[in-house]
């Protein structure tokens, strides 16, 4: 078993490491982490206390050293802001008004740490995708002064509609909603509202609704986020069409915005909104443990997984606990299994291995953002980040999906590890979803550290073609970010998860015993940071 998985460099004792990654241990961890007793694992709650103590206890029992000096915990200063619009969102102009209902038609919040934020008679401008990308010759803000104004922008980037633009169907970071909020702030806008489209966003409106109906977490900043726009929000596509109609503009304006040279459009409308905030500053925690390297302990390979989910929120069919079994009790369980596997090696790896369970991923990758700003190992000695987020629950596959395929040489490590299992790697099926920018390895990538992030394969063994894709689509449609994401041992098939976690062990095992550093591939937007 070990020889088949790890190659000729493995010793006989390595089979003990591989066997430590098994269905029973993974299921036991998931059962605990996704239980109602952990209350959905939201930061700042009893769920966090239960979760981080459980993780620290597991690391301690494995004999791993604390990863932050003498502590298994890294404090992450955050602020919780529960934003509630005081009224409907009304867009007004000479031709009348459009009134939007909270949660059904729009969501709105603020990052500014103050009890009340208001915008008054803010002019509305449609700014296409809200992108400034000189390398692609694209600037939706060209010639536009948005100070005091609220911009309405589309989700994703132009490549979604025209494969000759940007990275084609592979979403660039310019397509992510986080970028659009950041850019509007850089431009000095008062507010920014994103038009939701299910295909372009890769998730339905109910995901936006549930995610924004609860409090939001942010890292604390010196200026209390006054540099950010006063208003951040989303509207449904139907709401956007009503706004365009009121402005006397055809909805085809969105199609025109997908072409190069599009110029922003003044809608000759204005809006006002008061947002009341309940603010709580507190400290969440990353949990980290390290297995020191035998020869080069100052160098490290990182395994990461986020422990947090959404806690207790808006009830759905009478259930208000967002258990987050797949997202991301599976990845956290995989992290613990990997930690156990490395402690079972007959010989310690040459490089250190850091097991990093981060907070605040669901709130914008906050824990990993804080870690890379305050790392336990300097980033130029951090070899790679191998990230676990949403693992396979439907059985073995002949393939494994590499999300962000083509970014770095970690693809080749994954390819070789898959081949040792008799499998192949494939690119993600819907790169337009921008999944590479949606989990914690991304913060490492922004600092130049290559990240490997895999997802379930789709070529399911023992099933007809397309069945695996149907399982993934059903999860995204019915359980993702909802109270329905619960551990169900009666229907979960764990052997696919076991195979994928063992593959990641293989990759990290080899990286931890080499002296070279995997490089970014030519054309990657992150290669300059590594240099």
RODREN-227960 format. One line per 3 residues: number of its first residue (from 1); their letters; for each residue x, y, z of C-alpha. Coordinates in nm, 3 decimals, m for minus. Layout:
BEGIN
NUM) A) X,Y,Z  ...
! end
This chain:
BEGIN
1) XXX) 0.000,0.000,0.000  0.266,0.250,0.101  0.491,0.170,m0.190
4) XXX) 0.205,0.214,m0.433  0.112,0.546,m0.285  0.439,0.703,m0.186
7) XXX) 0.677,0.558,m0.439  1.020,0.406,m0.392  1.124,0.662,m0.129
10) XXX) 0.873,0.524,0.120  0.976,0.289,0.397  0.777,m0.006,0.526
13) XXX) 0.674,0.199,0.827  0.510,0.454,0.603  0.215,0.218,0.567
16) XXX) 0.127,0.307,0.926  0.105,0.671,0.818  m0.120,0.588,0.525
19) XXX) m0.343,0.367,0.737  m0.391,0.653,0.982  m0.598,0.818,0.711
22) XXX) m0.910,0.603,0.716  m1.286,0.630,0.693  m1.353,0.568,1.059
25) XXX) m1.123,0.841,1.191  m1.248,1.093,0.938  m1.611,1.014,1.017
28) XXX) m1.554,1.043,1.391  m1.405,1.390,1.359  m1.681,1.506,1.122
31) XXX) m1.949,1.369,1.354  m1.814,1.582,1.638  m1.736,1.899,1.444
34) XXX) m2.070,1.904,1.257  m2.282,1.816,1.558  m2.553,2.051,1.685
37) XXX) m2.350,2.080,2.006  m2.090,2.281,1.812  m2.365,2.523,1.700
40) XXX) m2.234,2.573,1.348  m1.880,2.674,1.455  m1.919,3.048,1.411
43) XXX) m1.639,3.268,1.545  m1.711,3.457,1.870  m1.962,3.195,1.986
46) XXX) m1.967,2.890,2.210  m1.923,2.698,1.888  m1.580,2.850,1.844
49) XXX) m1.478,2.766,2.199  m1.580,2.403,2.153  m1.412,2.377,1.813
52) XXX) m1.072,2.525,1.891  m1.041,2.331,2.215  m1.123,2.010,2.030
55) XXX) m0.859,2.084,1.766  m0.591,2.179,2.019  m0.665,1.865,2.221
58) XXX) m0.628,1.650,1.910  m0.295,1.809,1.816  m0.171,1.777,2.173
61) XXX) m0.265,1.408,2.188  m0.070,1.348,1.868  0.241,1.493,2.029
64) XXX) 0.266,1.784,1.787  0.429,2.101,1.909  0.235,2.427,1.945
67) XXX) 0.257,2.624,1.620  0.259,2.973,1.769  0.542,2.987,2.020
70) XXX) 0.416,2.804,2.327  0.053,2.810,2.215  m0.165,2.613,1.979
73) XXX) m0.369,2.930,1.929  m0.306,3.243,1.726  m0.529,3.534,1.825
76) XXX) m0.707,3.696,1.530  m0.857,4.038,1.624  m1.190,4.076,1.448
79) XXX) m1.496,4.292,1.460  m1.846,4.152,1.421  m2.090,4.388,1.249
82) XXX) m2.458,4.299,1.233  m2.599,4.537,0.972  m2.971,4.598,0.925
85) XXX) m3.110,4.846,0.674  m3.361,5.072,0.845  m3.602,5.054,0.551
88) XXX) m3.651,4.938,0.196  m3.395,5.034,m0.066  m3.557,5.291,m0.292
91) XXX) m3.419,5.407,m0.626  m3.577,5.734,m0.736  m3.574,5.947,m1.048
94) XXX) m3.787,6.173,m1.262  m3.991,5.877,m1.383  m4.082,5.744,m1.039
97) XXX) m3.929,5.498,m0.798  m3.837,5.133,m0.753  m3.874,4.993,m0.403
100) XXX) m3.669,4.686,m0.312  m3.740,4.460,m0.014  m3.460,4.350,0.218
103) XXX) m3.348,3.989,0.163  m3.597,3.925,m0.118  m3.458,4.190,m0.355
106) XXX) m3.144,4.324,m0.193  m2.894,4.282,0.088  m2.682,4.561,0.229
109) XXX) m2.417,4.599,0.494  m2.112,4.805,0.579  m1.757,4.738,0.694
112) XXX) m1.734,5.072,0.869  m1.716,5.027,1.244  m1.980,5.274,1.355
115) XXX) m2.329,5.233,1.496  m2.507,5.394,1.205  m2.405,5.453,0.844
118) XXX) m2.615,5.650,0.601  m2.603,5.753,0.239  m2.821,6.037,0.120
121) XXX) m2.929,6.115,m0.235  m2.635,5.921,m0.373  m2.631,5.923,m0.753
124) XXX) m2.640,5.582,m0.921  m2.396,5.485,m1.195  m2.379,5.157,m1.384
127) XXX) m2.009,5.072,m1.416  m2.017,4.742,m1.601  m1.801,4.488,m1.422
130) XXX) m1.641,4.747,m1.196  m1.296,4.635,m1.309  m0.967,4.819,m1.358
133) XXX) m0.725,4.574,m1.523  m0.446,4.748,m1.718  m0.290,4.419,m1.827
136) XXX) m0.612,4.338,m2.012  m0.669,4.693,m2.138  m0.989,4.718,m1.934
139) XXX) m1.110,5.008,m1.718  m1.475,5.036,m1.627  m1.403,5.349,m1.423
142) XXX) m1.223,5.540,m1.699  m1.321,5.905,m1.692  m1.561,5.847,m1.406
145) XXX) m1.556,6.035,m1.077  m1.758,5.823,m0.832  m1.698,6.025,m0.516
148) XXX) m2.034,6.049,m0.340  m2.191,5.807,m0.586  m2.308,5.447,m0.569
151) XXX) m2.191,5.216,m0.845  m2.390,4.918,m0.969  m2.170,4.645,m1.117
154) XXX) m2.199,4.292,m1.253  m2.058,3.978,m1.099  m1.771,3.781,m1.265
157) XXX) m1.550,3.921,m1.543  m1.574,3.964,m1.923  m1.422,3.622,m1.992
160) XXX) m1.742,3.460,m1.867  m1.927,3.591,m2.174  m1.638,3.606,m2.423
163) XXX) m1.364,3.342,m2.398  m1.123,3.568,m2.587  m1.120,3.815,m2.297
166) XXX) m0.929,3.792,m1.967  m0.880,3.421,m1.888  m1.189,3.306,m2.070
169) XXX) m1.414,3.089,m1.857  m1.142,3.072,m1.590  m1.252,3.350,m1.360
172) XXX) m0.977,3.596,m1.272  m0.966,3.767,m0.935  m1.127,4.065,m1.106
175) XXX) m1.447,3.861,m1.119  m1.475,3.803,m0.746  m1.719,4.008,m0.542
178) XXX) m1.446,4.088,m0.291  m1.243,4.257,m0.565  m1.541,4.467,m0.675
181) XXX) m1.590,4.602,m0.324  m1.217,4.671,m0.292  m1.198,4.855,m0.625
184) XXX) m1.503,5.070,m0.554  m1.336,5.174,m0.229  m1.015,5.259,m0.412
187) XXX) m1.218,5.471,m0.654  m1.374,5.662,m0.364  m1.735,5.551,m0.417
190) XXX) m1.992,5.595,m0.143  m2.158,5.264,m0.220  m2.128,4.959,m0.442
193) XXX) m2.404,4.716,m0.537  m2.343,4.392,m0.727  m2.604,4.245,m0.961
196) XXX) m2.647,3.877,m0.881  m2.677,3.622,m1.161  m2.680,3.255,m1.065
199) XXX) m2.468,3.127,m1.353  m2.209,3.404,m1.335  m2.184,3.386,m0.955
202) XXX) m2.199,3.003,m0.952  m2.447,3.003,m0.664  m2.815,3.101,m0.624
205) XXX) m2.959,3.409,m0.455  m3.041,3.209,m0.142  m2.667,3.179,m0.073
208) XXX) m2.630,3.557,m0.085  m2.941,3.600,0.126  m2.835,3.356,0.400
211) XXX) m2.478,3.482,0.406  m2.580,3.848,0.439  m2.875,3.812,0.676
214) XXX) m2.641,3.738,0.964  m2.357,3.937,1.117  m2.036,3.972,0.917
217) XXX) m1.684,3.946,1.051  m1.386,4.157,0.947  m1.030,4.198,1.062
220) XXX) m0.983,4.498,1.287  m0.804,4.792,1.122  m0.650,5.111,1.256
223) XXX) m0.906,5.334,1.079  m1.209,5.115,1.164  m1.255,5.052,0.790
226) XXX) m1.338,5.414,0.712  m1.141,5.368,0.389  m1.411,5.130,0.264
229) XXX) m1.734,5.232,0.092  m2.019,5.314,0.329  m2.248,5.065,0.156
232) XXX) m2.174,4.718,0.020  m2.465,4.522,m0.121  m2.623,4.295,m0.379
235) XXX) m2.945,4.309,m0.578  m3.124,4.036,m0.771  m3.119,4.035,m1.150
238) XXX) m3.493,4.112,m1.154  m3.435,4.414,m0.932  m3.160,4.534,m1.165
241) XXX) m3.393,4.508,m1.463  m3.652,4.722,m1.282  m3.386,4.982,m1.208
244) XXX) m3.273,4.992,m1.571  m3.636,5.023,m1.683  m3.692,5.315,m1.446
247) XXX) m3.377,5.478,m1.583  m3.509,5.438,m1.937  m3.226,5.203,m2.028
250) XXX) m3.263,4.864,m2.191  m3.142,4.564,m1.987  m2.924,4.500,m2.294
253) XXX) m2.688,4.747,m2.129  m2.549,4.449,m1.939  m2.467,4.279,m2.268
256) XXX) m2.293,4.593,m2.392  m2.092,4.608,m2.069  m1.936,4.274,m2.165
259) XXX) m1.757,4.431,m2.461  m1.426,4.615,m2.462  m1.454,4.992,m2.460
262) XXX) m1.778,5.005,m2.263  m1.826,5.338,m2.088  m2.006,5.375,m1.754
265) XXX) m2.363,5.502,m1.766  m2.520,5.765,m1.539  m2.864,5.624,m1.450
268) XXX) m2.999,5.967,m1.347  m3.135,5.803,m1.034  m3.043,5.842,m0.670
271) XXX) m3.083,5.642,m0.353  m3.068,5.688,0.022  m3.030,5.427,0.292
274) XXX) m2.965,5.411,0.664  m2.788,5.104,0.800  m2.797,5.035,1.172
277) XXX) m2.513,4.828,1.311  m2.460,4.616,1.618  m2.085,4.603,1.676
280) XXX) m1.876,4.365,1.879  m1.499,4.364,1.881  m1.349,4.039,1.990
283) XXX) m1.077,3.790,1.917  m1.114,3.469,1.722  m0.842,3.208,1.687
286) XXX) m0.643,3.012,1.437  m0.532,2.675,1.569  m0.188,2.556,1.460
289) XXX) 0.052,2.277,1.538  0.388,2.181,1.394  0.595,1.872,1.334
292) XXX) 0.953,2.008,1.332  1.169,1.907,1.038  1.466,1.681,1.103
295) XXX) 1.713,1.861,0.876  1.568,2.197,0.771  1.319,2.291,1.042
298) XXX) 1.315,2.657,0.935  1.146,2.553,0.609  0.788,2.431,0.615
301) XXX) 0.503,2.279,0.420  0.162,2.405,0.532  m0.161,2.209,0.539
304) XXX) m0.461,2.436,0.591  m0.833,2.397,0.646  m1.089,2.638,0.788
307) XXX) m1.277,2.529,1.098  m1.550,2.795,1.088  m1.900,2.795,0.944
310) XXX) m2.208,3.018,0.983  m2.332,2.927,1.330  m2.701,2.980,1.404
313) XXX) m2.887,3.181,1.143  m3.206,3.221,0.945  m3.419,2.905,0.988
316) XXX) m3.480,2.686,0.686  m3.757,2.428,0.730  m3.736,2.482,1.102
319) XXX) m3.360,2.424,1.129  m3.142,2.722,1.221  m2.806,2.549,1.284
322) XXX) m2.569,2.575,0.990  m2.368,2.262,1.076  m2.123,2.286,0.786
325) XXX) m2.056,1.913,0.764  m1.910,1.913,0.414  m1.805,2.277,0.434
328) XXX) m1.575,2.239,0.617  m1.590,1.970,0.883  m1.463,1.736,0.611
331) XXX) m1.152,1.945,0.543  m1.087,1.993,0.915  m1.118,1.620,0.972
334) XXX) m0.879,1.565,0.682  m0.631,1.804,0.844  m0.642,1.606,1.168
337) XXX) m0.599,1.280,0.977  m0.295,1.422,0.795  m0.147,1.537,1.125
340) XXX) m0.185,1.187,1.264  m0.035,1.035,0.949  0.281,1.247,0.969
343) XXX) 0.330,1.152,1.333  0.319,0.784,1.230  0.614,0.814,0.990
346) XXX) 0.914,0.605,1.089  1.140,0.897,1.008  1.056,1.263,1.050
349) XXX) 1.039,1.469,0.730  1.336,1.694,0.655  1.122,2.008,0.652
352) XXX) 0.874,2.113,0.916  0.506,2.049,0.853  0.256,2.305,0.984
355) XXX) m0.107,2.209,1.040  m0.310,2.529,1.026  m0.682,2.539,1.104
358) XXX) m0.802,2.891,1.035  m1.096,3.101,1.139  m1.315,3.337,0.941
361) XXX) m1.291,3.174,0.598  m1.663,3.209,0.545  m1.636,3.579,0.626
364) XXX) m1.371,3.651,0.363  m1.066,3.427,0.432  m0.988,3.629,0.743
367) XXX) m0.789,3.377,0.949  m0.553,3.292,0.666  m0.517,3.661,0.580
370) XXX) m0.409,3.726,0.937  m0.174,3.427,0.941  0.018,3.532,0.627
373) XXX) 0.059,3.877,0.783  0.186,3.717,1.107  0.335,3.382,0.999
376) XXX) 0.502,3.127,1.224  0.744,3.050,0.938  0.870,3.329,0.714
379) XXX) 0.692,3.311,0.381  1.006,3.285,0.169  1.078,2.962,0.358
382) XXX) 0.720,2.839,0.324  0.731,2.580,0.047  0.362,2.549,m0.033
385) XXX) 0.015,2.553,0.115  m0.198,2.242,0.065  m0.556,2.339,0.138
388) XXX) m0.853,2.119,0.228  m1.203,2.257,0.179  m1.515,2.055,0.088
391) XXX) m1.414,1.692,0.040  m1.573,1.403,m0.147  m1.869,1.236,0.027
394) XXX) m1.999,1.015,m0.257  m1.725,0.756,m0.319  m1.412,0.675,m0.516
397) XXX) m1.339,0.849,m0.844  m1.091,0.778,m1.121  m1.000,1.146,m1.128
400) XXX) m0.926,1.428,m0.888  m0.999,1.793,m0.962  m0.722,2.049,m0.929
403) XXX) m0.881,2.387,m0.871  m0.678,2.662,m1.033  m0.510,2.410,m1.260
406) XXX) m0.222,2.567,m1.451  m0.112,2.807,m1.179  0.193,2.628,m1.037
409) XXX) 0.417,2.322,m1.049  0.211,2.175,m0.767  m0.003,2.043,m1.052
412) XXX) 0.282,1.802,m1.129  0.307,1.684,m0.769  m0.066,1.615,m0.773
415) XXX) m0.036,1.440,m1.109  0.233,1.204,m0.982  0.048,1.135,m0.658
418) XXX) m0.269,1.059,m0.852  m0.082,0.827,m1.086  0.047,0.631,m0.787
421) XXX) m0.319,0.571,m0.702  m0.404,0.477,m1.060  m0.588,0.807,m1.109
424) XXX) m0.561,1.122,m1.317  m0.595,1.491,m1.238  m0.838,1.715,m1.426
427) XXX) m0.903,2.090,m1.425  m1.216,2.214,m1.249  m1.534,2.175,m1.450
430) XXX) m1.659,2.530,m1.393  m1.358,2.761,m1.364  m1.594,3.055,m1.415
433) XXX) m1.687,3.013,m1.049  m1.348,3.150,m0.942  m1.301,2.871,m0.689
436) XXX) m0.925,2.927,m0.669  m0.995,3.264,m0.505  m1.249,3.128,m0.260
439) XXX) m1.048,2.939,m0.002  m0.752,2.994,0.226  m0.464,2.898,m0.005
442) XXX) m0.546,3.219,m0.195  m0.401,3.438,0.079  m0.077,3.239,0.054
445) XXX) m0.084,3.282,m0.324  m0.116,3.659,m0.289  0.212,3.648,m0.095
448) XXX) 0.383,3.428,m0.353  0.344,3.088,m0.185  0.202,2.829,m0.430
451) XXX) m0.118,2.663,m0.319  m0.267,2.325,m0.405  m0.643,2.302,m0.370
454) XXX) m0.824,1.992,m0.491  m1.192,1.912,m0.522  m1.383,1.589,m0.569
457) XXX) m1.340,1.411,m0.899  m1.645,1.347,m1.114  m1.568,1.013,m1.283
460) XXX) m1.728,0.804,m1.009  m1.635,0.437,m0.996  m1.935,0.207,m1.029
463) XXX) m2.164,0.475,m1.170  m2.260,0.593,m1.515  m2.108,0.901,m1.675
466) XXX) m2.233,1.225,m1.527  m2.338,1.077,m1.192  m2.048,1.235,m1.002
469) XXX) m2.124,1.578,m1.145  m2.485,1.534,m1.040  m2.380,1.467,m0.680
472) XXX) m2.169,1.784,m0.669  m2.443,1.990,m0.835  m2.704,1.856,m0.591
475) XXX) m2.488,1.952,m0.294  m2.433,2.305,m0.429  m2.802,2.342,m0.503
478) XXX) m2.956,2.187,m0.192  m2.709,2.190,0.096  m2.426,2.439,0.037
481) XXX) m2.430,2.714,0.302  m2.761,2.594,0.441  m2.874,2.405,0.752
484) XXX) m2.908,2.098,0.529  m2.528,2.057,0.521  m2.528,1.789,0.789
487) XXX) m2.331,1.469,0.846  m2.533,1.173,0.720  m2.343,0.845,0.773
490) XXX) m2.631,0.652,0.619  m2.563,0.793,0.273  m2.208,0.927,0.283
493) XXX) m1.951,0.703,0.113  m1.615,0.780,0.270  m1.365,0.595,0.052
496) XXX) m1.339,0.880,m0.200  m1.250,1.120,0.080  m0.992,0.875,0.213
499) XXX) m0.827,0.848,m0.130  m0.813,1.225,m0.175  m0.664,1.291,0.170
502) XXX) m0.406,1.017,0.112  m0.317,1.186,m0.217  m0.257,1.512,m0.032
505) XXX) m0.042,1.327,0.220  0.165,1.196,m0.069  0.216,1.550,m0.208
508) XXX) 0.314,1.694,0.128  0.537,1.397,0.210  0.744,1.456,m0.102
511) XXX) 0.755,1.834,m0.059  0.868,1.792,0.301  1.164,1.579,0.198
514) XXX) 1.292,1.784,m0.095  1.523,2.084,m0.103  1.365,2.266,m0.399
517) XXX) 1.067,2.499,m0.404  0.777,2.447,m0.647  0.749,2.740,m0.888
520) XXX) 0.457,2.930,m1.032  0.397,2.859,m1.400  0.461,3.118,m1.667
523) XXX) 0.165,3.352,m1.698  0.048,3.313,m1.341  m0.044,3.645,m1.185
526) XXX) 0.126,3.529,m0.864  0.473,3.446,m0.997  0.608,3.798,m0.939
529) XXX) 0.533,3.775,m0.569  0.745,3.461,m0.526  1.039,3.628,m0.698
! end
